Amino acid sequence: MWTERLAFYDKLIDTNPSFERKGKTMPYTSVNGHMFSQLNKAGEIGLRLSKEQGTQFMQEHQTTVFKSYGAVMKEYVLVPEKLMQDFELLSSYLNDSFTYAKSLKPKNSKK
């Protein structure tokens, strides 16, 4: 199950050339030091959205907050199984997530 979900997540990320999957054991995407999507060990996908869009997303898709390693991820929503059937819509939400993370103040590089 997890391997298939990882392949799905990679395919989703490949929809935008600006995205690059990072992480070996905890796959994620980030921009300017801010993660904007993640695949947890349960094979669930989380997207980081603004407070307003996150609330709307949870209502529209009857879902909840995203958890990874038992912790609630701030500003993240859980992508429901049903939404994974609409690849185009899910891809647009991933783009929204990227846009939101890009709008945040860049984190200082540790290098």
PDB file as gemmi writes it, atoms N, CA and C in Angstrom:
CRYST1    1.000    1.000    1.000  90.00  90.00  90.00 P 1                      
ATOM      1  N   MET A   1       0.831  -1.208   0.000  1.00  0.00           N  
ATOM      2  CA  MET A   1       0.000   0.000   0.000  1.00  0.00           C  
ATOM      3  C   MET A   1       0.865   1.258   0.000  1.00  0.00           C  
ATOM      4  N   TRP A   2       1.857   1.313   0.905  1.00  0.00           N  
ATOM      5  CA  TRP A   2       2.681   2.523   1.000  1.00  0.00           C  
ATOM      6  C   TRP A   2       3.466   2.751  -0.287  1.00  0.00           C  
ATOM      7  N   THR A   3       3.987   1.677  -0.882  1.00  0.00           N  
ATOM      8  CA  THR A   3       4.767   1.802  -2.111  1.00  0.00           C  
ATOM      9  C   THR A   3       3.907   2.355  -3.243  1.00  0.00           C  
ATOM     10  N   GLU A   4       2.665   1.877  -3.333  1.00  0.00           N  
ATOM     11  CA  GLU A   4       1.756   2.375  -4.367  1.00  0.00           C  
ATOM     12  C   GLU A   4       1.410   3.846  -4.126  1.00  0.00           C  
ATOM     13  N   ARG A   5       1.209   4.201  -2.868  1.00  0.00           N  
ATOM     14  CA  ARG A   5       0.891   5.599  -2.544  1.00  0.00           C  
ATOM     15  C   ARG A   5       2.085   6.501  -2.827  1.00  0.00           C  
ATOM     16  N   LEU A   6       3.295   6.005  -2.584  1.00  0.00           N  
ATOM     17  CA  LEU A   6       4.508   6.784  -2.905  1.00  0.00           C  
ATOM     18  C   LEU A   6       4.582   7.027  -4.408  1.00  0.00           C  
ATOM     19  N   ALA A   7       4.279   6.019  -5.208  1.00  0.00           N  
ATOM     20  CA  ALA A   7       4.280   6.178  -6.664  1.00  0.00           C  
ATOM     21  C   ALA A   7       3.228   7.210  -7.085  1.00  0.00           C  
ATOM     22  N   PHE A   8       2.057   7.180  -6.457  1.00  0.00           N  
ATOM     23  CA  PHE A   8       1.001   8.155  -6.735  1.00  0.00           C  
ATOM     24  C   PHE A   8       1.476   9.565  -6.365  1.00  0.00           C  
ATOM     25  N   TYR A   9       2.090   9.691  -5.194  1.00  0.00           N  
ATOM     26  CA  TYR A   9       2.588  10.983  -4.715  1.00  0.00           C  
ATOM     27  C   TYR A   9       3.644  11.527  -5.680  1.00  0.00           C  
ATOM     28  N   ASP A  10       4.540  10.669  -6.132  1.00  0.00           N  
ATOM     29  CA  ASP A  10       5.563  11.098  -7.096  1.00  0.00           C  
ATOM     30  C   ASP A  10       4.929  11.573  -8.397  1.00  0.00           C  
ATOM     31  N   LYS A  11       3.910  10.852  -8.853  1.00  0.00           N  
ATOM     32  CA  LYS A  11       3.209  11.240 -10.083  1.00  0.00           C  
ATOM     33  C   LYS A  11       2.542  12.605  -9.901  1.00  0.00           C  
ATOM     34  N   LEU A  12       1.964  12.820  -8.733  1.00  0.00           N  
ATOM     35  CA  LEU A  12       1.323  14.100  -8.428  1.00  0.00           C  
ATOM     36  C   LEU A  12       2.350  15.232  -8.444  1.00  0.00           C  
ATOM     37  N   ILE A  13       3.480  15.002  -7.834  1.00  0.00           N  
ATOM     38  CA  ILE A  13       4.540  16.023  -7.789  1.00  0.00           C  
ATOM     39  C   ILE A  13       5.071  16.324  -9.180  1.00  0.00           C  
ATOM     40  N   ASP A  14       5.119  15.304 -10.021  1.00  0.00           N  
ATOM     41  CA  ASP A  14       5.628  15.480 -11.388  1.00  0.00           C  
ATOM     42  C   ASP A  14       4.737  16.363 -12.251  1.00  0.00           C  
ATOM     43  N   THR A  15       3.543  16.729 -11.770  1.00  0.00           N  
ATOM     44  CA  THR A  15       2.651  17.583 -12.560  1.00  0.00           C  
ATOM     45  C   THR A  15       3.165  19.008 -12.670  1.00  0.00           C  
ATOM     46  N   ASN A  16       4.129  19.366 -11.839  1.00  0.00           N  
ATOM     47  CA  ASN A  16       4.676  20.721 -11.872  1.00  0.00           C  
ATOM     48  C   ASN A  16       6.195  20.645 -11.826  1.00  0.00           C  
ATOM     49  N   PRO A  17       6.872  21.183 -12.853  1.00  0.00           N  
ATOM     50  CA  PRO A  17       8.340  21.118 -12.882  1.00  0.00           C  
ATOM     51  C   PRO A  17       9.027  21.902 -11.753  1.00  0.00           C  
ATOM     52  N   SER A  18       8.280  22.756 -11.058  1.00  0.00           N  
ATOM     53  CA  SER A  18       8.853  23.513  -9.933  1.00  0.00           C  
ATOM     54  C   SER A  18       8.950  22.660  -8.669  1.00  0.00           C  
ATOM     55  N   PHE A  19       8.276  21.511  -8.666  1.00  0.00           N  
ATOM     56  CA  PHE A  19       8.247  20.664  -7.472  1.00  0.00           C  
ATOM     57  C   PHE A  19       9.328  19.603  -7.535  1.00  0.00           C  
ATOM     58  N   GLU A  20       9.898  19.307  -6.383  1.00  0.00           N  
ATOM     59  CA  GLU A  20      10.880  18.240  -6.267  1.00  0.00           C  
ATOM     60  C   GLU A  20      10.610  17.494  -4.973  1.00  0.00           C  
ATOM     61  N   ARG A  21      10.459  16.177  -5.105  1.00  0.00           N  
ATOM     62  CA  ARG A  21      10.246  15.393  -3.883  1.00  0.00           C  
ATOM     63  C   ARG A  21      11.557  15.265  -3.139  1.00  0.00           C  
ATOM     64  N   LYS A  22      11.471  15.450  -1.841  1.00  0.00           N  
ATOM     65  CA  LYS A  22      12.628  15.313  -0.959  1.00  0.00           C  
ATOM     66  C   LYS A  22      12.298  14.269   0.093  1.00  0.00           C  
ATOM     67  N   GLY A  23      13.290  13.843   0.834  1.00  0.00           N  
ATOM     68  CA  GLY A  23      13.074  12.890   1.917  1.00  0.00           C  
ATOM     69  C   GLY A  23      12.989  11.463   1.435  1.00  0.00           C  
ATOM     70  N   LYS A  24      13.692  10.578   2.108  1.00  0.00           N  
ATOM     71  CA  LYS A  24      13.655   9.160   1.746  1.00  0.00           C  
ATOM     72  C   LYS A  24      12.625   8.415   2.575  1.00  0.00           C  
ATOM     73  N   THR A  25      12.649   8.591   3.892  1.00  0.00           N  
ATOM     74  CA  THR A  25      11.709   7.873   4.752  1.00  0.00           C  
ATOM     75  C   THR A  25      10.427   8.669   4.991  1.00  0.00           C  
ATOM     76  N   MET A  26      10.501   9.981   4.842  1.00  0.00           N  
ATOM     77  CA  MET A  26       9.332  10.842   4.978  1.00  0.00           C  
ATOM     78  C   MET A  26       9.291  11.772   3.758  1.00  0.00           C  
ATOM     79  N   PRO A  27       8.694  11.314   2.658  1.00  0.00           N  
ATOM     80  CA  PRO A  27       8.657  12.124   1.438  1.00  0.00           C  
ATOM     81  C   PRO A  27       7.883  13.429   1.641  1.00  0.00           C  
ATOM     82  N   TYR A  28       8.437  14.507   1.094  1.00  0.00           N  
ATOM     83  CA  TYR A  28       7.789  15.811   1.215  1.00  0.00           C  
ATOM     84  C   TYR A  28       8.239  16.723   0.089  1.00  0.00           C  
ATOM     85  N   THR A  29       7.579  17.857  -0.044  1.00  0.00           N  
ATOM     86  CA  THR A  29       7.988  18.924  -0.948  1.00  0.00           C  
ATOM     87  C   THR A  29       8.133  20.190  -0.114  1.00  0.00           C  
ATOM     88  N   SER A  30       9.019  21.072  -0.560  1.00  0.00           N  
ATOM     89  CA  SER A  30       9.193  22.336   0.159  1.00  0.00           C  
ATOM     90  C   SER A  30       9.634  23.435  -0.800  1.00  0.00           C  
ATOM     91  N   VAL A  31       9.418  24.661  -0.348  1.00  0.00           N  
ATOM     92  CA  VAL A  31       9.864  25.838  -1.078  1.00  0.00           C  
ATOM     93  C   VAL A  31      10.278  26.882  -0.046  1.00  0.00           C  
ATOM     94  N   ASN A  32      11.403  27.519  -0.255  1.00  0.00           N  
ATOM     95  CA  ASN A  32      11.922  28.552   0.656  1.00  0.00           C  
ATOM     96  C   ASN A  32      12.000  28.060   2.105  1.00  0.00           C  
ATOM     97  N   GLY A  33      12.268  26.772   2.279  1.00  0.00           N  
ATOM     98  CA  GLY A  33      12.411  26.221   3.622  1.00  0.00           C  
ATOM     99  C   GLY A  33      11.104  25.833   4.289  1.00  0.00           C  
ATOM    100  N   HIS A  34      10.000  25.932   3.569  1.00  0.00           N  
ATOM    101  CA  HIS A  34       8.681  25.581   4.117  1.00  0.00           C  
ATOM    102  C   HIS A  34       8.131  24.363   3.387  1.00  0.00           C  
ATOM    103  N   MET A  35       7.820  23.305   4.144  1.00  0.00           N  
ATOM    104  CA  MET A  35       7.174  22.144   3.531  1.00  0.00           C  
ATOM    105  C   MET A  35       5.759  22.541   3.107  1.00  0.00           C  
ATOM    106  N   PHE A  36       5.320  21.963   1.967  1.00  0.00           N  
ATOM    107  CA  PHE A  36       3.945  22.250   1.551  1.00  0.00           C  
ATOM    108  C   PHE A  36       3.150  20.998   1.218  1.00  0.00           C  
ATOM    109  N   SER A  37       3.803  19.853   1.192  1.00  0.00           N  
ATOM    110  CA  SER A  37       3.072  18.586   1.089  1.00  0.00           C  
ATOM    111  C   SER A  37       3.917  17.503   1.735  1.00  0.00           C  
ATOM    112  N   GLN A  38       3.242  16.421   2.121  1.00  0.00           N  
ATOM    113  CA  GLN A  38       3.955  15.351   2.814  1.00  0.00           C  
ATOM    114  C   GLN A  38       3.181  14.048   2.667  1.00  0.00           C  
ATOM    115  N   LEU A  39       3.926  12.957   2.641  1.00  0.00           N  
ATOM    116  CA  LEU A  39       3.347  11.621   2.662  1.00  0.00           C  
ATOM    117  C   LEU A  39       3.780  10.982   3.972  1.00  0.00           C  
ATOM    118  N   ASN A  40       2.805  10.637   4.826  1.00  0.00           N  
ATOM    119  CA  ASN A  40       3.175  10.065   6.127  1.00  0.00           C  
ATOM    120  C   ASN A  40       3.348   8.549   6.033  1.00  0.00           C  
ATOM    121  N   LYS A  41       3.762   7.934   7.132  1.00  0.00           N  
ATOM    122  CA  LYS A  41       4.047   6.497   7.105  1.00  0.00           C  
ATOM    123  C   LYS A  41       2.793   5.649   6.934  1.00  0.00           C  
ATOM    124  N   ALA A  42       1.622   6.235   7.145  1.00  0.00           N  
ATOM    125  CA  ALA A  42       0.358   5.532   6.917  1.00  0.00           C  
ATOM    126  C   ALA A  42      -0.070   5.601   5.448  1.00  0.00           C  
ATOM    127  N   GLY A  43       0.719   6.320   4.628  1.00  0.00           N  
ATOM    128  CA  GLY A  43       0.381   6.457   3.217  1.00  0.00           C  
ATOM    129  C   GLY A  43      -0.633   7.544   2.943  1.00  0.00           C  
ATOM    130  N   GLU A  44      -0.805   8.452   3.905  1.00  0.00           N  
ATOM    131  CA  GLU A  44      -1.743   9.564   3.744  1.00  0.00           C  
ATOM    132  C   GLU A  44      -0.989  10.790   3.242  1.00  0.00           C  
ATOM    133  N   ILE A  45      -1.663  11.567   2.404  1.00  0.00           N  
ATOM    134  CA  ILE A  45      -1.069  12.788   1.861  1.00  0.00           C  
ATOM    135  C   ILE A  45      -1.655  13.990   2.582  1.00  0.00           C  
ATOM    136  N   GLY A  46      -0.766  14.902   2.966  1.00  0.00           N  
ATOM    137  CA  GLY A  46      -1.182  16.143   3.595  1.00  0.00           C  
ATOM    138  C   GLY A  46      -0.748  17.325   2.757  1.00  0.00           C  
ATOM    139  N   LEU A  47      -1.595  18.335   2.678  1.00  0.00           N  
ATOM    140  CA  LEU A  47      -1.280  19.570   1.960  1.00  0.00           C  
ATOM    141  C   LEU A  47      -1.357  20.747   2.921  1.00  0.00           C  
ATOM    142  N   ARG A  48      -0.420  21.646   2.792  1.00  0.00           N  
ATOM    143  CA  ARG A  48      -0.411  22.854   3.623  1.00  0.00           C  
ATOM    144  C   ARG A  48      -1.163  23.954   2.889  1.00  0.00           C  
ATOM    145  N   LEU A  49      -2.200  24.455   3.526  1.00  0.00           N  
ATOM    146  CA  LEU A  49      -3.020  25.505   2.928  1.00  0.00           C  
ATOM    147  C   LEU A  49      -3.196  26.644   3.929  1.00  0.00           C  
ATOM    148  N   SER A  50      -3.573  27.811   3.416  1.00  0.00           N  
ATOM    149  CA  SER A  50      -3.867  28.934   4.305  1.00  0.00           C  
ATOM    150  C   SER A  50      -5.018  28.529   5.218  1.00  0.00           C  
ATOM    151  N   LYS A  51      -5.172  29.235   6.313  1.00  0.00           N  
ATOM    152  CA  LYS A  51      -6.238  28.915   7.267  1.00  0.00           C  
ATOM    153  C   LYS A  51      -7.596  28.907   6.583  1.00  0.00           C  
ATOM    154  N   GLU A  52      -7.862  29.948   5.777  1.00  0.00           N  
ATOM    155  CA  GLU A  52      -9.149  30.055   5.103  1.00  0.00           C  
ATOM    156  C   GLU A  52      -9.355  28.911   4.118  1.00  0.00           C  
ATOM    157  N   GLN A  53      -8.359  28.662   3.269  1.00  0.00           N  
ATOM    158  CA  GLN A  53      -8.510  27.607   2.272  1.00  0.00           C  
ATOM    159  C   GLN A  53      -8.546  26.226   2.935  1.00  0.00           C  
ATOM    160  N   GLY A  54      -7.779  26.051   4.001  1.00  0.00           N  
ATOM    161  CA  GLY A  54      -7.787  24.778   4.716  1.00  0.00           C  
ATOM    162  C   GLY A  54      -9.153  24.467   5.304  1.00  0.00           C  
ATOM    163  N   THR A  55      -9.779  25.466   5.906  1.00  0.00           N  
ATOM    164  CA  THR A  55     -11.121  25.297   6.471  1.00  0.00           C  
ATOM    165  C   THR A  55     -12.117  24.946   5.378  1.00  0.00           C  
ATOM    166  N   GLN A  56     -12.044  25.666   4.270  1.00  0.00           N  
ATOM    167  CA  GLN A  56     -12.942  25.413   3.140  1.00  0.00           C  
ATOM    168  C   GLN A  56     -12.701  24.006   2.574  1.00  0.00           C  
ATOM    169  N   PHE A  57     -11.436  23.616   2.442  1.00  0.00           N  
ATOM    170  CA  PHE A  57     -11.073  22.295   1.926  1.00  0.00           C  
ATOM    171  C   PHE A  57     -11.667  21.194   2.804  1.00  0.00           C  
ATOM    172  N   MET A  58     -11.519  21.341   4.126  1.00  0.00           N  
ATOM    173  CA  MET A  58     -12.030  20.316   5.042  1.00  0.00           C  
ATOM    174  C   MET A  58     -13.552  20.199   4.964  1.00  0.00           C  
ATOM    175  N   GLN A  59     -14.231  21.342   4.804  1.00  0.00           N  
ATOM    176  CA  GLN A  59     -15.691  21.313   4.693  1.00  0.00           C  
ATOM    177  C   GLN A  59     -16.132  20.683   3.375  1.00  0.00           C  
ATOM    178  N   GLU A  60     -15.525  21.109   2.281  1.00  0.00           N  
ATOM    179  CA  GLU A  60     -15.907  20.618   0.956  1.00  0.00           C  
ATOM    180  C   GLU A  60     -15.639  19.129   0.784  1.00  0.00           C  
ATOM    181  N   HIS A  61     -14.534  18.665   1.339  1.00  0.00           N  
ATOM    182  CA  HIS A  61     -14.118  17.277   1.109  1.00  0.00           C  
ATOM    183  C   HIS A  61     -14.334  16.379   2.326  1.00  0.00           C  
ATOM    184  N   GLN A  62     -15.035  16.913   3.322  1.00  0.00           N  
ATOM    185  CA  GLN A  62     -15.379  16.151   4.529  1.00  0.00           C  
ATOM    186  C   GLN A  62     -14.166  15.399   5.077  1.00  0.00           C  
ATOM    187  N   THR A  63     -13.131  16.178   5.363  1.00  0.00           N  
ATOM    188  CA  THR A  63     -11.885  15.611   5.877  1.00  0.00           C  
ATOM    189  C   THR A  63     -11.452  16.376   7.120  1.00  0.00           C  
ATOM    190  N   THR A  64     -10.252  16.136   7.560  1.00  0.00           N  
ATOM    191  CA  THR A  64      -9.780  16.694   8.818  1.00  0.00           C  
ATOM    192  C   THR A  64      -8.338  17.171   8.684  1.00  0.00           C  
ATOM    193  N   VAL A  65      -7.726  17.472   9.818  1.00  0.00           N  
ATOM    194  CA  VAL A  65      -6.330  17.888   9.821  1.00  0.00           C  
ATOM    195  C   VAL A  65      -5.442  16.689   9.500  1.00  0.00           C  
ATOM    196  N   PHE A  66      -4.237  16.956   9.074  1.00  0.00           N  
ATOM    197  CA  PHE A  66      -3.271  15.917   8.715  1.00  0.00           C  
ATOM    198  C   PHE A  66      -2.347  15.651   9.888  1.00  0.00           C  
ATOM    199  N   LYS A  67      -2.117  14.372  10.143  1.00  0.00           N  
ATOM    200  CA  LYS A  67      -1.201  13.975  11.211  1.00  0.00           C  
ATOM    201  C   LYS A  67      -0.040  13.195  10.623  1.00  0.00           C  
ATOM    202  N   SER A  68       1.126  13.429  11.176  1.00  0.00           N  
ATOM    203  CA  SER A  68       2.312  12.684  10.777  1.00  0.00           C  
ATOM    204  C   SER A  68       3.067  12.302  12.036  1.00  0.00           C  
ATOM    205  N   TYR A  69       3.388  11.045  12.157  1.00  0.00           N  
ATOM    206  CA  TYR A  69       4.064  10.521  13.344  1.00  0.00           C  
ATOM    207  C   TYR A  69       3.334  10.917  14.624  1.00  0.00           C  
ATOM    208  N   GLY A  70       2.008  10.866  14.585  1.00  0.00           N  
ATOM    209  CA  GLY A  70       1.182  11.131  15.751  1.00  0.00           C  
ATOM    210  C   GLY A  70       0.965  12.598  16.082  1.00  0.00           C  
ATOM    211  N   ALA A  71       1.601  13.496  15.342  1.00  0.00           N  
ATOM    212  CA  ALA A  71       1.468  14.931  15.618  1.00  0.00           C  
ATOM    213  C   ALA A  71       0.594  15.601  14.560  1.00  0.00           C  
ATOM    214  N   VAL A  72      -0.261  16.521  15.009  1.00  0.00           N  
ATOM    215  CA  VAL A  72      -1.062  17.310  14.078  1.00  0.00           C  
ATOM    216  C   VAL A  72      -0.131  18.314  13.407  1.00  0.00           C  
ATOM    217  N   MET A  73      -0.142  18.301  12.086  1.00  0.00           N  
ATOM    218  CA  MET A  73       0.705  19.217  11.325  1.00  0.00           C  
ATOM    219  C   MET A  73      -0.044  20.542  11.140  1.00  0.00           C  
ATOM    220  N   LYS A  74       0.524  21.597  11.677  1.00  0.00           N  
ATOM    221  CA  LYS A  74      -0.089  22.921  11.614  1.00  0.00           C  
ATOM    222  C   LYS A  74      -0.281  23.342  10.156  1.00  0.00           C  
ATOM    223  N   GLU A  75      -1.461  23.818   9.839  1.00  0.00           N  
ATOM    224  CA  GLU A  75      -1.866  24.313   8.528  1.00  0.00           C  
ATOM    225  C   GLU A  75      -2.030  23.208   7.484  1.00  0.00           C  
ATOM    226  N   TYR A  76      -1.959  21.944   7.889  1.00  0.00           N  
ATOM    227  CA  TYR A  76      -2.091  20.845   6.927  1.00  0.00           C  
ATOM    228  C   TYR A  76      -3.486  20.224   6.983  1.00  0.00           C  
ATOM    229  N   VAL A  77      -3.960  19.805   5.804  1.00  0.00           N  
ATOM    230  CA  VAL A  77      -5.229  19.083   5.701  1.00  0.00           C  
ATOM    231  C   VAL A  77      -4.942  17.696   5.142  1.00  0.00           C  
ATOM    232  N   LEU A  78      -5.766  16.757   5.543  1.00  0.00           N  
ATOM    233  CA  LEU A  78      -5.656  15.385   5.060  1.00  0.00           C  
ATOM    234  C   LEU A  78      -6.386  15.265   3.730  1.00  0.00           C  
ATOM    235  N   VAL A  79      -5.681  14.762   2.719  1.00  0.00           N  
ATOM    236  CA  VAL A  79      -6.310  14.528   1.423  1.00  0.00           C  
ATOM    237  C   VAL A  79      -7.133  13.238   1.536  1.00  0.00           C  
ATOM    238  N   PRO A  80      -8.462  13.328   1.355  1.00  0.00           N  
ATOM    239  CA  PRO A  80      -9.286  12.126   1.473  1.00  0.00           C  
ATOM    240  C   PRO A  80      -9.113  11.206   0.261  1.00  0.00           C  
ATOM    241  N   GLU A  81      -9.366   9.926   0.494  1.00  0.00           N  
ATOM    242  CA  GLU A  81      -9.238   8.923  -0.576  1.00  0.00           C  
ATOM    243  C   GLU A  81     -10.045   9.323  -1.813  1.00  0.00           C  
ATOM    244  N   LYS A  82     -11.253   9.820  -1.596  1.00  0.00           N  
ATOM    245  CA  LYS A  82     -12.136  10.176  -2.710  1.00  0.00           C  
ATOM    246  C   LYS A  82     -11.494  11.227  -3.631  1.00  0.00           C  
ATOM    247  N   LEU A  83     -10.789  12.183  -3.062  1.00  0.00           N  
ATOM    248  CA  LEU A  83     -10.165  13.239  -3.858  1.00  0.00           C  
ATOM    249  C   LEU A  83      -9.023  12.684  -4.721  1.00  0.00           C  
ATOM    250  N   MET A  84      -8.428  11.593  -4.307  1.00  0.00           N  
ATOM    251  CA  MET A  84      -7.335  11.014  -5.088  1.00  0.00           C  
ATOM    252  C   MET A  84      -7.822  10.440  -6.409  1.00  0.00           C  
ATOM    253  N   GLN A  85      -9.147  10.305  -6.556  1.00  0.00           N  
ATOM    254  CA  GLN A  85      -9.719   9.846  -7.824  1.00  0.00           C  
ATOM    255  C   GLN A  85      -9.792  10.991  -8.842  1.00  0.00           C  
ATOM    256  N   ASP A  86      -9.696  12.243  -8.369  1.00  0.00           N  
ATOM    257  CA  ASP A  86      -9.747  13.419  -9.249  1.00  0.00           C  
ATOM    258  C   ASP A  86      -8.349  14.037  -9.289  1.00  0.00           C  
ATOM    259  N   PHE A  87      -7.498  13.430 -10.101  1.00  0.00           N  
ATOM    260  CA  PHE A  87      -6.091  13.805 -10.142  1.00  0.00           C  
ATOM    261  C   PHE A  87      -5.907  15.278 -10.510  1.00  0.00           C  
ATOM    262  N   GLU A  88      -6.694  15.769 -11.435  1.00  0.00           N  
ATOM    263  CA  GLU A  88      -6.563  17.160 -11.883  1.00  0.00           C  
ATOM    264  C   GLU A  88      -6.892  18.144 -10.755  1.00  0.00           C  
ATOM    265  N   LEU A  89      -7.967  17.877 -10.027  1.00  0.00           N  
ATOM    266  CA  LEU A  89      -8.338  18.743  -8.911  1.00  0.00           C  
ATOM    267  C   LEU A  89      -7.289  18.669  -7.804  1.00  0.00           C  
ATOM    268  N   LEU A  90      -6.831  17.474  -7.500  1.00  0.00           N  
ATOM    269  CA  LEU A  90      -5.803  17.312  -6.473  1.00  0.00           C  
ATOM    270  C   LEU A  90      -4.526  18.049  -6.862  1.00  0.00           C  
ATOM    271  N   SER A  91      -4.167  17.990  -8.133  1.00  0.00           N  
ATOM    272  CA  SER A  91      -2.992  18.702  -8.626  1.00  0.00           C  
ATOM    273  C   SER A  91      -3.150  20.213  -8.437  1.00  0.00           C  
ATOM    274  N   SER A  92      -4.366  20.723  -8.655  1.00  0.00           N  
ATOM    275  CA  SER A  92      -4.591  22.167  -8.472  1.00  0.00           C  
ATOM    276  C   SER A  92      -4.463  22.544  -6.996  1.00  0.00           C  
ATOM    277  N   TYR A  93      -4.902  21.653  -6.096  1.00  0.00           N  
ATOM    278  CA  TYR A  93      -4.717  21.916  -4.666  1.00  0.00           C  
ATOM    279  C   TYR A  93      -3.236  21.894  -4.291  1.00  0.00           C  
ATOM    280  N   LEU A  94      -2.468  21.009  -4.902  1.00  0.00           N  
ATOM    281  CA  LEU A  94      -1.028  20.976  -4.639  1.00  0.00           C  
ATOM    282  C   LEU A  94      -0.387  22.289  -5.102  1.00  0.00           C  
ATOM    283  N   ASN A  95      -0.843  22.814  -6.232  1.00  0.00           N  
ATOM    284  CA  ASN A  95      -0.345  24.112  -6.707  1.00  0.00           C  
ATOM    285  C   ASN A  95      -0.713  25.224  -5.728  1.00  0.00           C  
ATOM    286  N   ASP A  96      -1.929  25.164  -5.185  1.00  0.00           N  
ATOM    287  CA  ASP A  96      -2.348  26.150  -4.181  1.00  0.00           C  
ATOM    288  C   ASP A  96      -1.451  26.064  -2.948  1.00  0.00           C  
ATOM    289  N   SER A  97      -1.133  24.844  -2.561  1.00  0.00           N  
ATOM    290  CA  SER A  97      -0.279  24.617  -1.399  1.00  0.00           C  
ATOM    291  C   SER A  97       1.111  25.226  -1.635  1.00  0.00           C  
ATOM    292  N   PHE A  98       1.648  25.007  -2.818  1.00  0.00           N  
ATOM    293  CA  PHE A  98       2.943  25.572  -3.209  1.00  0.00           C  
ATOM    294  C   PHE A  98       2.893  27.102  -3.160  1.00  0.00           C  
ATOM    295  N   THR A  99       1.849  27.662  -3.733  1.00  0.00           N  
ATOM    296  CA  THR A  99       1.695  29.124  -3.765  1.00  0.00           C  
ATOM    297  C   THR A  99       1.631  29.686  -2.343  1.00  0.00           C  
ATOM    298  N   TYR A 100       0.901  29.012  -1.463  1.00  0.00           N  
ATOM    299  CA  TYR A 100       0.797  29.472  -0.080  1.00  0.00           C  
ATOM    300  C   TYR A 100       2.163  29.414   0.612  1.00  0.00           C  
ATOM    301  N   ALA A 101       2.849  28.298   0.487  1.00  0.00           N  
ATOM    302  CA  ALA A 101       4.157  28.157   1.148  1.00  0.00           C  
ATOM    303  C   ALA A 101       5.156  29.174   0.600  1.00  0.00           C  
ATOM    304  N   LYS A 102       5.048  29.458  -0.697  1.00  0.00           N  
ATOM    305  CA  LYS A 102       5.947  30.435  -1.325  1.00  0.00           C  
ATOM    306  C   LYS A 102       5.679  31.849  -0.801  1.00  0.00           C  
ATOM    307  N   SER A 103       4.452  32.089  -0.338  1.00  0.00           N  
ATOM    308  CA  SER A 103       4.095  33.428   0.168  1.00  0.00           C  
ATOM    309  C   SER A 103       4.630  33.671   1.578  1.00  0.00           C  
ATOM    310  N   LEU A 104       5.042  32.616   2.253  1.00  0.00           N  
ATOM    311  CA  LEU A 104       5.560  32.740   3.618  1.00  0.00           C  
ATOM    312  C   LEU A 104       6.985  33.289   3.601  1.00  0.00           C  
ATOM    313  N   LYS A 105       7.372  33.932   4.681  1.00  0.00           N  
ATOM    314  CA  LYS A 105       8.717  34.482   4.775  1.00  0.00           C  
ATOM    315  C   LYS A 105       9.729  33.337   4.672  1.00  0.00           C  
ATOM    316  N   PRO A 106      10.710  33.439   3.732  1.00  0.00           N  
ATOM    317  CA  PRO A 106      11.683  32.359   3.592  1.00  0.00           C  
ATOM    318  C   PRO A 106      12.449  32.116   4.872  1.00  0.00           C  
ATOM    319  N   LYS A 107      12.699  30.840   5.139  1.00  0.00           N  
ATOM    320  CA  LYS A 107      13.495  30.476   6.304  1.00  0.00           C  
ATOM    321  C   LYS A 107      14.969  30.645   5.953  1.00  0.00           C  
ATOM    322  N   ASN A 108      15.758  31.002   6.953  1.00  0.00           N  
ATOM    323  CA  ASN A 108      17.199  31.145   6.710  1.00  0.00           C  
ATOM    324  C   ASN A 108      17.813  29.785   6.441  1.00  0.00           C  
ATOM    325  N   SER A 109      18.689  29.743   5.468  1.00  0.00           N  
ATOM    326  CA  SER A 109      19.369  28.491   5.141  1.00  0.00           C  
ATOM    327  C   SER A 109      20.387  28.180   6.211  1.00  0.00           C  
ATOM    328  N   LYS A 110      20.523  26.899   6.543  1.00  0.00           N  
ATOM    329  CA  LYS A 110      21.483  26.496   7.574  1.00  0.00           C  
ATOM    330  C   LYS A 110      22.864  26.288   6.995  1.00  0.00           C  
ATOM    331  N   LYS A 111      22.969  26.407   5.678  1.00  0.00           N  
ATOM    332  CA  LYS A 111      24.270  26.187   5.017  1.00  0.00           C  
ATOM    333  C   LYS A 111      25.144  27.404   5.091  1.00  0.00           C  
TER     334      LYS A 111                                                      
END                                                                             
